[in-house]
């Protein structure tokens, strides 16, 4: 379970590094993967995501090169999937004013369940300020993301009802502002 960090995003080269891990018993890796690869559904189960939509493709699943826009931690983020090895590794970059980030996920089937690790590194003035002002915020929300992902995977695969994505801009008035 190794992350293939770009040089500038390696933990030793960044201002912020957060690692979360969770053993998810009683779930199938296919379900975990399916829920994570549908960012348009994240707002329905991950409370720190206000909206997400894919920008450069007609289908709704993440793939290598997928560009998506989403709002998390009160900030609108542009991301591109940089690594995509089904059921093994997934990573995307993230950019906004003041943050350049790399968020990676690894998955390992174990006898007792699926072991999931998510790590994120960040650079930029906003990343440094947030880490100083609220030092454990990202770790706490990523842990909640893992826990919610486990709960969704217990329900099976995502349904076929397609949500209506919102426009992605800094002035979007979404009821959930996180």
Backbone torsions as a table, in degrees:
resi	resn	phi	psi	omega
1	UNK	NA	78.7	-177.1
2	UNK	-113.8	140.2	175.6
3	UNK	-93.5	134.2	177.6
4	UNK	-94.2	80.5	-176.4
5	UNK	-70.6	134.0	165.0
6	UNK	-62.8	148.1	-175.2
7	UNK	-50.6	-47.5	-176.8
8	UNK	-70.0	-11.9	-178.4
9	UNK	-107.3	-0.4	177.6
10	UNK	-59.7	142.5	-177.5
11	UNK	-49.8	-38.9	-178.5
12	UNK	-71.2	-12.1	-179.2
13	UNK	-107.3	11.7	-175.6
14	UNK	-126.1	162.0	179.8
15	UNK	-79.9	-29.2	-175.6
16	UNK	-131.9	135.4	174.6
17	UNK	-142.2	126.4	179.2
18	UNK	-129.3	135.2	178.0
19	UNK	-128.5	129.7	175.4
20	UNK	-127.8	150.2	178.8
21	UNK	-148.6	150.4	-179.5
22	UNK	-154.5	131.5	169.8
23	UNK	-85.7	123.9	-177.0
24	UNK	-108.5	94.2	179.4
25	UNK	-76.8	151.8	173.6
26	UNK	71.8	19.4	177.6
27	UNK	-128.5	156.3	177.1
28	UNK	-96.2	140.5	178.5
29	UNK	-58.4	-35.5	179.7
30	UNK	-60.2	-37.3	177.8
31	UNK	-70.3	-43.3	177.6
32	UNK	-58.0	-50.0	-178.8
33	UNK	-60.1	-45.1	-177.0
34	UNK	-62.6	-42.5	179.9
35	UNK	-69.0	-39.7	-179.5
36	UNK	-69.5	-32.9	-178.0
37	UNK	-82.2	8.7	176.2
38	UNK	-118.9	75.5	-177.7
39	UNK	-61.1	-25.8	177.1
40	UNK	-62.7	-21.9	178.5
41	UNK	-93.1	-12.7	-178.1
42	UNK	-50.5	-43.6	-178.2
43	UNK	-61.8	-19.2	-180.0
44	UNK	-78.3	-16.6	-177.7
45	UNK	-138.3	-15.4	177.1
46	UNK	-112.2	106.3	-169.9
47	UNK	-67.7	-11.0	179.2
48	UNK	-94.6	10.4	177.0
49	UNK	-119.9	116.3	-178.3
50	UNK	-80.6	-40.0	176.3
51	UNK	-162.1	161.7	175.9
52	UNK	-157.2	140.4	173.1
53	UNK	-150.3	152.9	179.5
54	UNK	-87.4	139.8	-172.4
55	UNK	-102.1	-28.6	-167.7
56	UNK	-121.6	23.5	-179.2
57	UNK	-157.0	152.0	-178.5
58	UNK	-80.0	-25.8	179.7
59	UNK	-84.6	165.8	-171.7
60	UNK	-104.7	-1.7	179.4
61	UNK	-90.3	142.3	173.9
62	UNK	-64.2	145.9	175.6
63	UNK	-147.5	167.8	176.5
64	UNK	-57.4	127.9	179.5
65	UNK	89.1	-6.5	178.1
66	UNK	-58.8	132.5	173.2
67	UNK	-104.5	133.4	177.3
68	UNK	-142.4	157.6	-179.6
69	UNK	-122.8	137.5	-178.6
70	UNK	-154.6	164.6	179.8
71	UNK	-120.6	123.6	178.8
72	UNK	-147.1	150.2	-177.4
73	UNK	50.8	36.6	177.6
74	UNK	67.8	14.2	-176.0
75	UNK	-125.9	138.4	175.0
76	UNK	-84.9	128.4	-172.6
77	UNK	-119.6	139.7	168.8
78	UNK	-106.2	129.5	-177.6
79	UNK	-131.5	155.4	173.4
80	UNK	-134.9	132.6	177.5
81	UNK	-70.2	121.8	-176.6
82	UNK	-105.8	-22.9	176.6
83	UNK	-140.3	135.8	-176.6
84	UNK	-150.2	98.2	174.5
85	UNK	-120.8	101.2	-172.3
86	UNK	-48.3	130.3	177.4
87	UNK	65.5	10.9	178.1
88	UNK	-126.8	-55.0	-175.1
89	UNK	-145.9	142.7	176.6
90	UNK	-145.7	135.2	178.2
91	UNK	-150.7	146.8	175.0
92	UNK	-139.6	155.7	171.7
93	UNK	-91.1	169.6	-179.2
94	UNK	-149.0	131.2	-177.1
95	UNK	-136.0	136.7	169.1
96	UNK	-156.7	176.5	179.2
97	UNK	-63.5	112.3	176.9
98	UNK	98.8	-3.7	179.7
99	UNK	-140.7	132.3	166.9
100	UNK	-126.3	119.3	-172.3
101	UNK	-131.6	163.8	173.3
102	UNK	-137.8	122.5	-176.3
103	UNK	-118.9	119.7	-176.1
104	UNK	-122.4	149.4	179.2
105	UNK	-130.4	139.8	171.7
106	UNK	-129.6	151.7	-174.3
107	UNK	-135.0	137.9	179.5
108	UNK	-141.5	123.6	174.7
109	UNK	-72.8	134.0	175.5
110	UNK	-131.0	163.8	179.6
111	UNK	-58.1	-35.5	-176.0
112	UNK	-92.8	3.9	179.3
113	UNK	146.1	-155.4	178.6
114	UNK	-113.2	125.8	179.2
115	UNK	-95.1	121.1	-177.0
116	UNK	-119.5	132.2	175.8
117	UNK	-121.3	134.8	172.1
118	UNK	-127.8	132.9	179.1
119	UNK	-132.0	144.1	176.5
120	UNK	-136.3	138.7	171.9
121	UNK	-119.5	150.5	-178.5
122	UNK	-143.4	148.7	169.2
123	UNK	-131.5	164.8	177.8
124	UNK	115.7	158.6	-176.0
125	UNK	-63.1	-40.0	-179.1
126	UNK	-68.2	-37.5	178.2
127	UNK	-62.8	-45.6	179.6
128	UNK	-64.7	-41.8	-179.6
129	UNK	-64.6	-46.0	-179.6
130	UNK	-62.2	-41.0	179.3
131	UNK	-64.1	-32.8	179.6
132	UNK	-77.3	-44.4	-174.8
133	UNK	-75.1	-43.6	179.0
134	UNK	-130.6	79.2	-167.7
135	UNK	-61.8	-28.5	-177.3
136	UNK	-107.6	7.1	-175.0
137	UNK	-59.5	-49.4	-177.6
138	UNK	-64.4	-41.7	179.0
139	UNK	-59.8	-46.0	-179.0
140	UNK	-61.0	-45.7	-178.6
141	UNK	-70.0	-35.3	175.9
142	UNK	-66.6	-35.8	176.3
143	UNK	-65.1	-41.7	176.2
144	UNK	-62.9	-36.3	177.8
145	UNK	-62.0	-47.0	177.4
146	UNK	-60.1	-46.9	-178.2
147	UNK	-63.5	-41.9	178.5
148	UNK	-67.8	-37.5	177.0
149	UNK	-60.7	-42.1	177.5
150	UNK	-61.1	-44.0	179.5
151	UNK	-63.9	-41.6	179.2
152	UNK	-65.9	-40.6	-179.8
153	UNK	-63.1	-30.9	177.1
154	UNK	-64.6	-23.6	179.6
155	UNK	-83.4	-6.7	-178.6
156	UNK	102.2	-157.7	-177.8
157	UNK	-81.9	155.1	176.6
158	UNK	-61.0	150.0	178.6
159	UNK	-74.4	-177.7	-178.0
160	UNK	-97.7	-2.6	177.4
161	UNK	-68.2	122.1	-176.7
162	UNK	-93.7	123.4	176.6
163	UNK	-72.1	163.8	177.9
164	UNK	-97.2	110.9	-178.0
165	UNK	-67.7	150.3	177.5
166	UNK	-92.0	157.2	174.3
167	UNK	-64.9	148.6	-176.7
168	UNK	-106.6	102.7	173.1
169	UNK	-153.8	163.7	-175.0
170	UNK	-63.4	-21.4	-174.8
171	UNK	-103.1	16.0	-179.7
172	UNK	-64.1	138.1	179.6
173	UNK	-106.1	81.7	179.9
174	UNK	-93.5	140.9	-178.4
175	UNK	-60.7	-27.8	176.6
176	UNK	-106.0	116.0	-171.8
177	UNK	-93.4	6.1	180.0
178	UNK	-77.2	NA	NA
